[in-house]
Amino acid sequence: MKIQQLSLFLENKPGHLLEPCRILAGAGVNIRTLTLADTQQYGILRMIVSDWQKATALLKDKGYVVATTEVLAVEVPDRPGGLVHLLDTVSQSGVNVEYMYAFTFARNDKAVLIFRFDDPDQAIARLQAAGINVVDSVEICGEGRG
């Protein structure tokens, strides 16, 4: 249920986003989704890839500082208020959303969002008890390696 997300610290300069993407592409690692948060001088590139272990090793070998974090991919009804139900469910349990971002993977009338919770195990239990689907890494990455 938990998916490994890679986080890289990049200088906020032209071309600095290109190089890690080029490294992964050259090694056949597919980027499934990503988000980039920036400050004036640095950015944090967060991404979910088809093979996080291979990607981590490749990027570290090229001198990047890479951190891995457990995140959850959660289905949300793709309609007004769909996110409200999910957030209400986790807030009742005291689990905090540290950050989230959208994922282009969708099916039927559901969207998929990536969440970083302060307590992912408790979030999984609470979401499943409420009938909310936490998507497996096999579905996201297609190779069974989240």
Secondary structure, DSSP 8 states (H G I E B T S, - for coil): -EEEEEEEEEESSTTTTHHHHHHHHHTT--EEEEEEEE-SSEEEEEEEES-HHHHHHHHHHTT--EEEEEEEEEEEESSTTHHHHHHHHHHHTT--EEEEEEEEEEETTEEEEEEEESSHHHHHHHHHHTT--EE-HHHHHSSS--
